Amino acid sequence: NAPIIYVCYDNEAYMNTGIQRSSATPYGAWTTTTPEERPESRPKKNIVDIMAAHRILYIATATPAFPEDMFRKFKKAKEIKGTRFIHLLSACPPGWKMPSELSIKALRLGVQSKVFPLLEIENGERWTITYWPEEEVDPEEYFKLQGRFKPLLKDPERLRYVKDYIKKRWDYLVKMHKLTYGEA
């Protein structure tokens, strides 16, 4: 329980060294080491659940696409004593194969489509969803903005698998939220 705030800056690959696959690379995505003929075949490591299993004092997910939420979480983390972990999703336009002016739109769609839910976990047991999408956004809209998901979009079976995983993960987060607060 060291008194640190650890920020995991996640752009979902080793972007600074040539866009290689990492344990944060999503299933079905392109990198230079997982080319279109062989896109990433394993799911992204769920770092939030790993940290929650260690029952650290504060865990949050954030993205620059929701600056007020991100600011509030950093401020809250600063006020807590002990280990704090913030998973910060940020776009890498070259690695995500998209124009830089689409970065915030892509990150926003990632949250709205439930690909990257915004949440907090306190003491390993108090789960709070901090952003509830107002309308259903198909994850495919998020994937379509990024050329790195071209292999996924070409494969209906893999795409269905990814969408099912996103739905199951969201349902799990809602269940954890309800255990904390009762009905959402």
N, CA and C atoms as an extended XYZ file, in Angstrom:
552
Properties=species:S:1:pos:R:3:atomname:S:1:resname:S:1:resid:I:1 pbc="F F F"
N         0.832       -1.190        0.000 N   ASN     1
C         0.000        0.000        0.000 CA  ASN     1
C         0.882        1.261        0.000 C   ASN     1
N         1.848        1.289       -0.889 N   ALA     2
C         2.757        2.435       -0.997 CA  ALA     2
C         1.972        3.687       -1.388 C   ALA     2
N         2.390        4.852       -0.894 N   PRO     3
C         1.662        6.090       -1.189 CA  PRO     3
C         2.001        6.637       -2.581 C   PRO     3
N         1.470        5.970       -3.623 N   ILE     4
C         1.739        6.404       -4.996 CA  ILE     4
C         0.444        6.478       -5.790 C   ILE     4
N         0.474        7.310       -6.814 N   ILE     5
C        -0.568        7.296       -7.843 CA  ILE     5
C         0.107        6.765       -9.098 C   ILE     5
N        -0.309        5.597       -9.526 N   TYR     6
C         0.249        4.973      -10.717 CA  TYR     6
C        -0.714        5.236      -11.862 C   TYR     6
N        -0.235        5.895      -12.906 N   VAL     7
C        -1.058        6.152      -14.083 CA  VAL     7
C        -0.578        5.229      -15.194 C   VAL     7
N        -1.451        4.356      -15.622 N   CYS     8
C        -1.162        3.446      -16.728 CA  CYS     8
C        -1.646        4.132      -18.007 C   CYS     8
N        -0.712        4.706      -18.746 N   TYR     9
C        -1.020        5.409      -19.999 CA  TYR     9
C        -1.121        4.348      -21.085 C   TYR     9
N        -2.326        4.099      -21.547 N   ASP    10
C        -2.610        2.970      -22.427 CA  ASP    10
C        -3.022        3.438      -23.820 C   ASP    10
N        -2.176        3.128      -24.806 N   ASN    11
C        -2.560        3.370      -26.197 CA  ASN    11
C        -2.669        2.048      -26.958 C   ASN    11
N        -2.695        0.975      -26.214 N   GLU    12
C        -3.024       -0.376      -26.660 CA  GLU    12
C        -1.992       -1.036      -27.576 C   GLU    12
N        -0.737       -0.603      -27.488 N   ALA    13
C         0.378       -1.271      -28.166 CA  ALA    13
C         1.667       -0.580      -27.727 C   ALA    13
N         2.786       -1.122      -28.147 N   TYR    14
C         4.068       -0.440      -27.930 CA  TYR    14
C         4.227        0.547      -29.081 C   TYR    14
N         3.669        1.733      -28.912 N   MET    15
C         3.591        2.694      -30.008 CA  MET    15
C         4.907        3.417      -30.274 C   MET    15
N         5.681        3.725      -29.242 N   ASN    16
C         6.902        4.508      -29.433 CA  ASN    16
C         8.036        3.727      -30.080 C   ASN    16
N         7.903        2.414      -30.150 N   THR    17
C         8.987        1.601      -30.700 CA  THR    17
C         8.577        0.867      -31.973 C   THR    17
N         7.515        1.307      -32.602 N   GLY    18
C         7.160        0.714      -33.890 CA  GLY    18
C         5.813        0.033      -33.953 C   GLY    18
N         4.940        0.332      -33.021 N   ILE    19
C         3.556       -0.175      -33.028 CA  ILE    19
C         3.510       -1.699      -32.943 C   ILE    19
N         4.236       -2.262      -31.958 N   GLN    20
C         4.193       -3.704      -31.762 CA  GLN    20
C         3.079       -4.086      -30.796 C   GLN    20
N         2.647       -5.327      -30.909 N   ARG    21
C         1.634       -5.891      -30.020 CA  ARG    21
C         2.130       -5.840      -28.581 C   ARG    21
N         1.206       -5.577      -27.673 N   SER    22
C         1.500       -5.647      -26.244 CA  SER    22
C         0.356       -6.402      -25.573 C   SER    22
N         0.457       -6.611      -24.276 N   SER    23
C        -0.635       -7.283      -23.576 CA  SER    23
C        -1.872       -6.392      -23.503 C   SER    23
N        -1.744       -5.133      -23.914 N   ALA    24
C        -2.882       -4.204      -23.950 CA  ALA    24
C        -3.514       -4.112      -25.340 C   ALA    24
N        -3.002       -4.855      -26.301 N   THR    25
C        -3.559       -4.804      -27.662 CA  THR    25
C        -4.876       -5.576      -27.712 C   THR    25
N        -5.937       -4.944      -28.210 N   PRO    26
C        -7.242       -5.613      -28.265 CA  PRO    26
C        -7.289       -6.756      -29.275 C   PRO    26
N        -8.128       -7.706      -28.968 N   TYR    27
C        -8.390       -8.832      -29.864 CA  TYR    27
C        -8.817       -8.302      -31.236 C   TYR    27
N        -8.231       -8.857      -32.294 N   GLY    28
C        -8.614       -8.492      -33.655 CA  GLY    28
C        -7.916       -7.272      -34.213 C   GLY    28
N        -7.039       -6.626      -33.436 N   ALA    29
C        -6.381       -5.401      -33.895 CA  ALA    29
C        -5.092       -5.696      -34.664 C   ALA    29
N        -4.761       -4.788      -35.553 N   TRP    30
C        -3.514       -4.810      -36.298 CA  TRP    30
C        -2.416       -4.132      -35.490 C   TRP    30
N        -1.210       -4.692      -35.542 N   THR    31
C         0.021       -4.006      -35.140 CA  THR    31
C         1.083       -4.470      -36.136 C   THR    31
N         2.293       -3.933      -36.048 N   THR    32
C         3.343       -4.379      -36.973 CA  THR    32
C         3.747       -5.826      -36.710 C   THR    32
N         3.506       -6.327      -35.491 N   THR    33
C         3.824       -7.722      -35.180 CA  THR    33
C         2.589       -8.628      -35.226 C   THR    33
N         1.436       -8.063      -35.485 N   THR    34
C         0.207       -8.831      -35.735 CA  THR    34
C        -0.419       -8.242      -36.998 C   THR    34
N         0.150       -8.547      -38.166 N   PRO    35
C        -0.334       -7.938      -39.409 CA  PRO    35
C        -1.758       -8.372      -39.755 C   PRO    35
N        -2.304       -7.754      -40.784 N   GLU    36
C        -3.700       -8.020      -41.158 CA  GLU    36
C        -3.977       -9.501      -41.377 C   GLU    36
N        -3.002      -10.228      -41.874 N   GLU    37
C        -3.209      -11.667      -42.110 CA  GLU    37
C        -3.293      -12.437      -40.799 C   GLU    37
N        -2.709      -11.880      -39.725 N   ARG    38
C        -2.703      -12.524      -38.421 CA  ARG    38
C        -2.975      -11.489      -37.329 C   ARG    38
N        -4.170      -10.918      -37.277 N   PRO    39
C        -4.445       -9.902      -36.248 CA  PRO    39
C        -4.373      -10.503      -34.845 C   PRO    39
N        -4.329       -9.629      -33.853 N   GLU    40
C        -4.213      -10.071      -32.454 CA  GLU    40
C        -5.259      -11.131      -32.137 C   GLU    40
N        -4.790      -12.273      -31.633 N   SER    41
C        -5.688      -13.410      -31.396 CA  SER    41
C        -6.027      -13.616      -29.929 C   SER    41
N        -5.484      -12.776      -29.070 N   ARG    42
C        -5.769      -12.879      -27.641 CA  ARG    42
C        -6.448      -11.598      -27.166 C   ARG    42
N        -7.300      -11.695      -26.157 N   PRO    43
C        -7.933      -10.468      -25.653 CA  PRO    43
C        -6.939       -9.596      -24.905 C   PRO    43
N        -7.261       -8.336      -24.830 N   LYS    44
C        -6.469       -7.372      -24.064 CA  LYS    44
C        -6.480       -7.786      -22.595 C   LYS    44
N        -5.340       -7.690      -21.945 N   LYS    45
C        -5.264       -8.023      -20.517 CA  LYS    45
C        -6.117       -7.020      -19.738 C   LYS    45
N        -6.937       -7.524      -18.829 N   ASN    46
C        -7.831       -6.656      -18.065 CA  ASN    46
C        -7.105       -6.155      -16.814 C   ASN    46
N        -6.363       -5.074      -16.992 N   ILE    47
C        -5.542       -4.535      -15.907 CA  ILE    47
C        -6.387       -4.043      -14.735 C   ILE    47
N        -7.590       -3.560      -15.004 N   VAL    48
C        -8.456       -3.079      -13.913 CA  VAL    48
C        -8.823       -4.230      -12.973 C   VAL    48
N        -9.212       -5.360      -13.524 N   ASP    49
C        -9.550       -6.505      -12.682 CA  ASP    49
C        -8.325       -7.036      -11.930 C   ASP    49
N        -7.171       -6.981      -12.564 N   ILE    50
C        -5.941       -7.414      -11.894 CA  ILE    50
C        -5.673       -6.526      -10.681 C   ILE    50
N        -5.803       -5.217      -10.878 N   MET    51
C        -5.578       -4.289       -9.769 CA  MET    51
C        -6.658       -4.464       -8.690 C   MET    51
N        -7.898       -4.682       -9.104 N   ALA    52
C        -8.990       -4.877       -8.137 CA  ALA    52
C        -8.738       -6.120       -7.279 C   ALA    52
N        -8.163       -7.150       -7.885 N   ALA    53
C        -7.863       -8.366       -7.126 CA  ALA    53
C        -6.845       -8.105       -6.017 C   ALA    53
N        -6.036       -7.074       -6.185 N   HIS    54
C        -5.064       -6.699       -5.157 CA  HIS    54
C        -5.669       -5.785       -4.099 C   HIS    54
N        -6.926       -5.413       -4.304 N   ARG    55
C        -7.690       -4.616       -3.336 CA  ARG    55
C        -6.971       -3.319       -2.940 C   ARG    55
N        -6.383       -2.661       -3.935 N   ILE    56
C        -5.762       -1.381       -3.626 CA  ILE    56
C        -6.857       -0.355       -3.345 C   ILE    56
N        -6.479        0.759       -2.767 N   LEU    57
C        -7.468        1.705       -2.257 CA  LEU    57
C        -8.312        2.384       -3.330 C   LEU    57
N        -7.724        2.684       -4.479 N   TYR    58
C        -8.487        3.426       -5.494 CA  TYR    58
C        -8.015        3.028       -6.884 C   TYR    58
N        -8.984        2.682       -7.724 N   ILE    59
C        -8.749        2.337       -9.124 CA  ILE    59
C        -9.756        3.133       -9.932 C   ILE    59
N        -9.308        3.700      -11.048 N   ALA    60
C       -10.232        4.426      -11.919 CA  ALA    60
C        -9.811        4.248      -13.367 C   ALA    60
N       -10.785        4.356      -14.255 N   THR    61
C       -10.496        4.440      -15.682 CA  THR    61
C       -10.847        5.851      -16.125 C   THR    61
N       -10.078        6.355      -17.088 N   ALA    62
C       -10.294        7.721      -17.557 CA  ALA    62
C        -9.797        7.855      -18.984 C   ALA    62
N       -10.213        8.940      -19.626 N   THR    63
C        -9.765        9.265      -20.970 CA  THR    63
C        -9.897       10.763      -21.190 C   THR    63
N        -9.016       11.350      -21.980 N   PRO    64
C        -9.108       12.788      -22.261 CA  PRO    64
C       -10.408       13.190      -22.969 C   PRO    64
N       -11.136       12.238      -23.517 N   ALA    65
C       -12.406       12.553      -24.189 CA  ALA    65
C       -13.479       12.992      -23.195 C   ALA    65
N       -13.285       12.695      -21.925 N   PHE    66
C       -14.193       13.108      -20.859 CA  PHE    66
C       -13.353       13.831      -19.798 C   PHE    66
N       -12.920       15.065      -20.105 N   PRO    67
C       -11.957       15.750      -19.236 CA  PRO    67
C       -12.459       16.021      -17.822 C   PRO    67
N       -13.744       16.335      -17.645 N   GLU    68
C       -14.255       16.603      -16.299 CA  GLU    68
C       -14.175       15.355      -15.434 C   GLU    68
N       -14.542       14.217      -16.005 N   ASP    69
C       -14.468       12.937      -15.304 CA  ASP    69
C       -13.013       12.625      -14.945 C   ASP    69
N       -12.115       12.815      -15.904 N   MET    70
C       -10.696       12.544      -15.678 CA  MET    70
C       -10.141       13.448      -14.579 C   MET    70
N       -10.431       14.728      -14.636 N   PHE    71
C        -9.945       15.678      -13.636 CA  PHE    71
C       -10.448       15.300      -12.244 C   PHE    71
N       -11.745       14.969      -12.145 N   ARG    72
C       -12.330       14.599      -10.860 CA  ARG    72
C       -11.632       13.370      -10.276 C   ARG    72
N       -11.314       12.405      -11.120 N   LYS    73
C       -10.667       11.181      -10.645 CA  LYS    73
C        -9.239       11.440      -10.176 C   LYS    73
N        -8.508       12.282      -10.888 N   PHE    74
C        -7.154       12.619      -10.433 CA  PHE    74
C        -7.206       13.385       -9.116 C   PHE    74
N        -8.161       14.280       -9.002 N   LYS    75
C        -8.315       15.054       -7.761 CA  LYS    75
C        -8.657       14.115       -6.593 C   LYS    75
N        -9.577       13.180       -6.841 N   LYS    76
C        -9.958       12.223       -5.800 CA  LYS    76
C        -8.770       11.345       -5.413 C   LYS    76
N        -8.032       10.869       -6.410 N   ALA    77
C        -6.865       10.030       -6.145 CA  ALA    77
C        -5.843       10.772       -5.290 C   ALA    77
N        -5.669       12.055       -5.558 N   LYS    78
C        -4.699       12.863       -4.804 CA  LYS    78
C        -5.065       12.951       -3.318 C   LYS    78
N        -6.362       12.908       -3.013 N   GLU    79
C        -6.835       13.054       -1.633 CA  GLU    79
C        -6.776       11.747       -0.834 C   GLU    79
N        -6.624       10.625       -1.506 N   ILE    80
C        -6.597        9.314       -0.856 CA  ILE    80
C        -5.152        8.966       -0.503 C   ILE    80
N        -4.943        8.399        0.656 N   LYS    81
C        -3.611        7.960        1.085 CA  LYS    81
C        -3.457        6.481        0.745 C   LYS    81
N        -2.313        6.111        0.227 N   GLY    82
C        -2.054        4.724       -0.147 CA  GLY    82
C        -1.919        4.586       -1.655 C   GLY    82
N        -2.025        3.372       -2.153 N   THR    83
C        -1.838        3.109       -3.573 CA  THR    83
C        -3.103        3.442       -4.363 C   THR    83
N        -2.906        4.202       -5.431 N   ARG    84
C        -3.992        4.565       -6.342 CA  ARG    84
C        -3.553        4.243       -7.759 C   ARG    84
N        -4.491        3.781       -8.591 N   PHE    85
C        -4.181        3.349       -9.960 CA  PHE    85
C        -5.209        3.958      -10.907 C   PHE    85
N        -4.723        4.661      -11.921 N   ILE    86
C        -5.627        5.234      -12.929 CA  ILE    86
C        -5.229        4.679      -14.290 C   ILE    86
N        -6.181        4.006      -14.918 N   HIS    87
C        -6.003        3.451      -16.262 CA  HIS    87
C        -6.486        4.508      -17.244 C   HIS    87
N        -5.552        5.124      -17.962 N   LEU    88
C        -5.853        6.244      -18.852 CA  LEU    88
C        -5.716        5.807      -20.305 C   LEU    88
N        -6.853        5.679      -20.999 N   LEU    89
C        -6.828        5.323      -22.418 CA  LEU    89
C        -6.600        6.576      -23.243 C   LEU    89
N        -5.596        6.511      -24.121 N   SER    90
C        -5.282        7.635      -24.990 CA  SER    90
C        -4.994        7.103      -26.393 C   SER    90
N        -5.419        7.842      -27.381 N   ALA    91
C        -5.244        7.417      -28.772 CA  ALA    91
C        -3.810        7.640      -29.248 C   ALA    91
N        -3.387        6.815      -30.184 N   CYS    92
C        -2.147        7.014      -30.929 CA  CYS    92
C        -2.542        6.982      -32.400 C   CYS    92
N        -2.766        8.138      -33.018 N   PRO    93
C        -3.262        8.157      -34.397 CA  PRO    93
C        -2.477        7.289      -35.392 C   PRO    93
N        -1.130        7.325      -35.415 N   PRO    94
C        -0.450        6.440      -36.371 CA  PRO    94
C        -0.715        4.959      -36.092 C   PRO    94
N        -0.668        4.578      -34.820 N   GLY    95
C        -0.893        3.177      -34.455 CA  GLY    95
C        -2.336        2.746      -34.591 C   GLY    95
N        -3.247        3.693      -34.402 N   TRP    96
C        -4.671        3.376      -34.551 CA  TRP    96
C        -5.119        3.554      -35.999 C   TRP    96
N        -4.198        3.983      -36.850 N   LYS    97
C        -4.452        4.174      -38.287 CA  LYS    97
C        -5.657        5.082      -38.520 C   LYS    97
N        -5.547        6.302      -38.003 N   MET    98
C        -6.617        7.285      -38.187 CA  MET    98
C        -6.016        8.680      -38.127 C   MET    98
N        -6.694        9.670      -38.693 N   PRO    99
C        -6.209       11.047      -38.585 CA  PRO    99
C        -6.269       11.531      -37.133 C   PRO    99
N        -5.308       12.340      -36.738 N   SER   100
C        -5.237       12.802      -35.352 CA  SER   100
C        -6.471       13.581      -34.937 C   SER   100
N        -7.120       14.267      -35.874 N   GLU   101
C        -8.323       15.034      -35.507 CA  GLU   101
C        -9.498       14.141      -35.101 C   GLU   101
N        -9.370       12.841      -35.287 N   LEU   102
C       -10.431       11.913      -34.858 CA  LEU   102
C       -10.156       11.289      -33.486 C   LEU   102
N        -9.041       11.648      -32.866 N   SER   103
C        -8.650       11.022      -31.597 CA  SER   103
C        -9.717       11.134      -30.518 C   SER   103
N       -10.183       12.340      -30.251 N   ILE   104
C       -11.177       12.530      -29.182 CA  ILE   104
C       -12.489       11.839      -29.553 C   ILE   104
N       -12.884       11.933      -30.817 N   LYS   105
C       -14.115       11.251      -31.260 CA  LYS   105
C       -13.990        9.740      -31.035 C   LYS   105
N       -12.839        9.168      -31.381 N   ALA   106
C       -12.640        7.728      -31.197 CA  ALA   106
C       -12.699        7.359      -29.710 C   ALA   106
N       -12.011        8.134      -28.880 N   LEU   107
C       -12.027        7.848      -27.437 CA  LEU   107
C       -13.437        7.974      -26.870 C   LEU   107
N       -14.165        8.992      -27.313 N   ARG   108
C       -15.538        9.187      -26.842 CA  ARG   108
C       -16.413        7.999      -27.260 C   ARG   108
N       -16.273        7.564      -28.519 N   LEU   109
C       -17.042        6.400      -28.980 CA  LEU   109
C       -16.644        5.134      -28.216 C   LEU   109
N       -15.371        5.032      -27.838 N   GLY   110
C       -14.932        3.882      -27.039 CA  GLY   110
C       -15.686        3.792      -25.728 C   GLY   110
N       -15.926        4.937      -25.105 N   VAL   111
C       -16.677        4.969      -23.842 CA  VAL   111
C       -18.167        4.770      -24.110 C   VAL   111
N       -18.716        5.480      -25.074 N   GLN   112
C       -20.154        5.401      -25.353 CA  GLN   112
C       -20.584        4.016      -25.830 C   GLN   112
N       -19.683        3.285      -26.481 N   SER   113
C       -20.010        1.934      -26.961 CA  SER   113
C       -19.681        0.859      -25.927 C   SER   113
N       -19.190        1.281      -24.769 N   LYS   114
C       -18.872        0.392      -23.649 CA  LYS   114
C       -17.616       -0.445      -23.886 C   LYS   114
N       -16.838       -0.103      -24.908 N   VAL   115
C       -15.559       -0.763      -25.132 CA  VAL   115
C       -14.605       -0.402      -23.992 C   VAL   115
N       -14.650        0.860      -23.549 N   PHE   116
C       -13.809        1.334      -22.449 CA  PHE   116
C       -14.694        2.053      -21.432 C   PHE   116
N       -15.308        1.301      -20.523 N   PRO   117
C       -16.190        1.921      -19.526 CA  PRO   117
C       -15.419        2.811      -18.551 C   PRO   117
N       -16.067        3.889      -18.141 N   LEU   118
C       -15.494        4.768      -17.121 CA  LEU   118
C       -16.032        4.322      -15.769 C   LEU   118
N       -15.114        4.055      -14.833 N   LEU   119
C       -15.524        3.522      -13.538 CA  LEU   119
C       -14.505        3.847      -12.467 C   LEU   119
N       -14.892        3.565      -11.241 N   GLU   120
C       -14.013        3.656      -10.073 CA  GLU   120
C       -14.234        2.411       -9.222 C   GLU   120
N       -13.169        1.966       -8.569 N   ILE   121
C       -13.272        0.878       -7.605 CA  ILE   121
C       -12.526        1.344       -6.356 C   ILE   121
N       -13.221        1.346       -5.238 N   GLU   122
C       -12.616        1.789       -3.990 CA  GLU   122
C       -12.520        0.610       -3.024 C   GLU   122
N       -11.337        0.446       -2.453 N   ASN   123
C       -11.068       -0.630       -1.489 CA  ASN   123
C       -11.354       -2.017       -2.054 C   ASN   123
N       -11.317       -2.159       -3.365 N   GLY   124
C       -11.543       -3.450       -3.996 CA  GLY   124
C       -12.972       -3.938       -3.963 C   GLY   124
N       -13.882       -3.149       -3.397 N   GLU   125
C       -15.252       -3.652       -3.257 CA  GLU   125
C       -16.350       -2.662       -3.618 C   GLU   125
N       -16.050       -1.408       -3.700 N   ARG   126
C       -17.079       -0.411       -4.048 CA  ARG   126
C       -16.889       -0.019       -5.513 C   ARG   126
N       -17.730       -0.584       -6.389 N   TRP   127
C       -17.631       -0.379       -7.840 CA  TRP   127
C       -18.637        0.682       -8.265 C   TRP   127
N       -18.156        1.685       -8.975 N   THR   128
C       -19.018        2.774       -9.434 CA  THR   128
C       -18.799        3.009      -10.914 C   THR   128
N       -19.850        2.873      -11.702 N   ILE   129
C       -19.786        3.276      -13.107 CA  ILE   129
C       -19.979        4.787      -13.115 C   ILE   129
N       -19.012        5.510      -13.667 N   THR   130
C       -19.071        6.974      -13.621 CA  THR   130
C       -19.637        7.597      -14.888 C   THR   130
N       -19.859        6.779      -15.915 N   TYR   131
C       -20.513        7.275      -17.127 CA  TYR   131
C       -21.435        6.187      -17.650 C   TYR   131
N       -22.712        6.529      -17.718 N   TRP   132
C       -23.723        5.613      -18.251 CA  TRP   132
C       -24.133        6.140      -19.628 C   TRP   132
N       -23.820        5.402      -20.703 N   PRO   133
C       -24.203        5.871      -22.034 CA  PRO   133
C       -25.712        6.116      -22.117 C   PRO   133
N       -26.076        7.259      -22.680 N   GLU   134
C       -27.491        7.636      -22.773 CA  GLU   134
C       -28.219        6.862      -23.850 C   GLU   134
N       -27.500        6.456      -24.880 N   GLU   135
C       -28.118        5.667      -25.951 CA  GLU   135
C       -27.167        4.545      -26.333 C   GLU   135
N       -27.709        3.533      -26.959 N   GLU   136
C       -26.920        2.380      -27.375 CA  GLU   136
C       -26.040        2.764      -28.572 C   GLU   136
N       -24.736        2.615      -28.439 N   VAL   137
C       -23.801        2.869      -29.526 CA  VAL   137
C       -23.119        1.544      -29.852 C   VAL   137
N       -23.230        1.132      -31.091 N   ASP   138
C       -22.643       -0.124      -31.536 CA  ASP   138
C       -21.111       -0.007      -31.499 C   ASP   138
N       -20.415       -0.956      -30.872 N   PRO   139
C       -18.951       -0.910      -30.849 CA  PRO   139
C       -18.333       -0.830      -32.247 C   PRO   139
N       -19.056       -1.299      -33.227 N   GLU   140
C       -18.562       -1.252      -34.601 CA  GLU   140
C       -18.273        0.187      -35.042 C   GLU   140
N       -19.029        1.160      -34.511 N   GLU   141
C       -18.785        2.568      -34.850 CA  GLU   141
C       -17.399        2.989      -34.370 C   GLU   141
N       -17.011        2.513      -33.211 N   TYR   142
C       -15.673        2.776      -32.666 CA  TYR   142
C       -14.614        2.105      -33.542 C   TYR   142
N       -14.838        0.848      -33.886 N   PHE   143
C       -13.868        0.103      -34.691 CA  PHE   143
C       -13.695        0.701      -36.083 C   PHE   143
N       -14.782        1.181      -36.683 N   LYS   144
C       -14.729        1.717      -38.052 CA  LYS   144
C       -13.854        2.960      -38.186 C   LYS   144
N       -13.711        3.727      -37.123 N   LEU   145
C       -12.877        4.935      -37.185 CA  LEU   145
C       -11.390        4.609      -37.278 C   LEU   145
N       -11.009        3.385      -36.947 N   GLN   146
C        -9.606        3.031      -36.812 CA  GLN   146
C        -9.203        1.934      -37.796 C   GLN   146
N        -8.212        2.234      -38.608 N   GLY   147
C        -7.730        1.248      -39.570 CA  GLY   147
C        -7.152        0.005      -38.936 C   GLY   147
N        -6.728        0.098      -37.680 N   ARG   148
C        -6.142       -1.073      -37.016 CA  ARG   148
C        -7.163       -2.190      -36.826 C   ARG   148
N        -8.457       -1.860      -36.890 N   PHE   149
C        -9.498       -2.878      -36.725 CA  PHE   149
C       -10.047       -3.393      -38.061 C   PHE   149
N        -9.389       -3.039      -39.166 N   LYS   150
C        -9.825       -3.510      -40.477 CA  LYS   150
C        -9.938       -5.039      -40.531 C   LYS   150
N        -8.956       -5.801      -39.980 N   PRO   151
C        -9.099       -7.263      -40.000 CA  PRO   151
C       -10.328       -7.747      -39.220 C   PRO   151
N       -10.622       -7.100      -38.104 N   LEU   152
C       -11.780       -7.479      -37.293 CA  LEU   152
C       -13.076       -7.237      -38.048 C   LEU   152
N       -13.162       -6.099      -38.721 N   LEU   153
C       -14.388       -5.746      -39.447 CA  LEU   153
C       -14.636       -6.651      -40.647 C   LEU   153
N       -13.597       -7.300      -41.133 N   LYS   154
C       -13.733       -8.222      -42.272 CA  LYS   154
C       -14.187       -9.617      -41.837 C   LYS   154
N       -14.193       -9.868      -40.533 N   ASP   155
C       -14.468      -11.213      -40.020 CA  ASP   155
C       -15.689      -11.184      -39.097 C   ASP   155
N       -16.893      -11.479      -39.649 N   PRO   156
C       -18.117      -11.394      -38.848 CA  PRO   156
C       -18.102      -12.248      -37.581 C   PRO   156
N       -17.468      -13.401      -37.633 N   GLU   157
C       -17.425      -14.279      -36.465 CA  GLU   157
C       -16.586      -13.650      -35.339 C   GLU   157
N       -15.429      -13.120      -35.676 N   ARG   158
C       -14.590      -12.448      -34.675 CA  ARG   158
C       -15.271      -11.189      -34.148 C   ARG   158
N       -15.897      -10.447      -35.037 N   LEU   159
C       -16.588       -9.228      -34.618 CA  LEU   159
C       -17.703       -9.565      -33.629 C   LEU   159
N       -18.460      -10.605      -33.905 N   ARG   160
C       -19.526      -11.039      -32.999 CA  ARG   160
C       -18.938      -11.451      -31.636 C   ARG   160
N       -17.810      -12.160      -31.677 N   TYR   161
C       -17.128      -12.569      -30.445 CA  TYR   161
C       -16.759      -11.343      -29.605 C   TYR   161
N       -16.176      -10.329      -30.241 N   VAL   162
C       -15.757       -9.113      -29.533 CA  VAL   162
C       -16.970       -8.385      -28.969 C   VAL   162
N       -18.029       -8.251      -29.756 N   LYS   163
C       -19.242       -7.575      -29.277 CA  LYS   163
C       -19.859       -8.323      -28.097 C   LYS   163
N       -19.858       -9.650      -28.155 N   ASP   164
C       -20.375      -10.447      -27.032 CA  ASP   164
C       -19.541      -10.221      -25.785 C   ASP   164
N       -18.217      -10.163      -25.949 N   TYR   165
C       -17.334       -9.918      -24.812 CA  TYR   165
C       -17.619       -8.546      -24.192 C   TYR   165
N       -17.781       -7.531      -25.024 N   ILE   166
C       -18.063       -6.172      -24.535 CA  ILE   166
C       -19.370       -6.163      -23.750 C   ILE   166
N       -20.390       -6.837      -24.263 N   LYS   167
C       -21.681       -6.888      -23.568 CA  LYS   167
C       -21.560       -7.614      -22.229 C   LYS   167
N       -20.864       -8.743      -22.220 N   LYS   168
C       -20.684       -9.495      -20.972 CA  LYS   168
C       -19.909       -8.668      -19.942 C   LYS   168
N       -18.890       -7.968      -20.389 N   ARG   169
C       -18.097       -7.138      -19.474 CA  ARG   169
C       -18.959       -6.020      -18.886 C   ARG   169
N       -19.757       -5.365      -19.746 N   TRP   170
C       -20.637       -4.294      -19.263 CA  TRP   170
C       -21.641       -4.851      -18.253 C   TRP   170
N       -22.249       -5.994      -18.564 N   ASP   171
C       -23.208       -6.614      -17.651 CA  ASP   171
C       -22.557       -6.915      -16.303 C   ASP   171
N       -21.309       -7.369      -16.318 N   TYR   172
C       -20.572       -7.637      -15.080 CA  TYR   172
C       -20.375       -6.341      -14.295 C   TYR   172
N       -19.972       -5.268      -14.972 N   LEU   173
C       -19.760       -3.986      -14.290 CA  LEU   173
C       -21.063       -3.458      -13.690 C   LEU   173
N       -22.163       -3.611      -14.409 N   VAL   174
C       -23.459       -3.179      -13.886 CA  VAL   174
C       -23.802       -3.995      -12.642 C   VAL   174
N       -23.542       -5.295      -12.685 N   LYS   175
C       -23.801       -6.156      -11.517 CA  LYS   175
C       -22.972       -5.690      -10.317 C   LYS   175
N       -21.698       -5.394      -10.537 N   MET   176
C       -20.833       -4.929       -9.445 CA  MET   176
C       -21.301       -3.582       -8.917 C   MET   176
N       -21.736       -2.706       -9.801 N   HIS   177
C       -22.273       -1.402       -9.401 CA  HIS   177
C       -23.525       -1.597       -8.540 C   HIS   177
N       -24.405       -2.489       -8.969 N   LYS   178
C       -25.642       -2.743       -8.225 CA  LYS   178
C       -25.359       -3.354       -6.857 C   LYS   178
N       -24.334       -4.181       -6.763 N   LEU   179
C       -23.954       -4.751       -5.460 CA  LEU   179
C       -23.530       -3.640       -4.496 C   LEU   179
N       -22.962       -2.571       -5.053 N   THR   180
C       -22.519       -1.442       -4.251 CA  THR   180
C       -23.688       -0.520       -3.885 C   THR   180
N       -24.538       -0.225       -4.866 N   TYR   181
C       -25.557        0.819       -4.682 CA  TYR   181
C       -26.998        0.323       -4.714 C   TYR   181
N       -27.232       -0.926       -5.018 N   GLY   182
C       -28.598       -1.362       -5.263 CA  GLY   182
C       -28.899       -1.130       -6.738 C   GLY   182
N       -30.141       -1.021       -7.107 N   GLU   183
C       -30.512       -0.845       -8.514 CA  GLU   183
C       -29.876        0.407       -9.097 C   GLU   183
N       -29.406        0.298      -10.334 N   ALA   184
C       -28.742        1.436      -11.029 CA  ALA   184
C       -29.762        2.453      -11.496 C   ALA   184
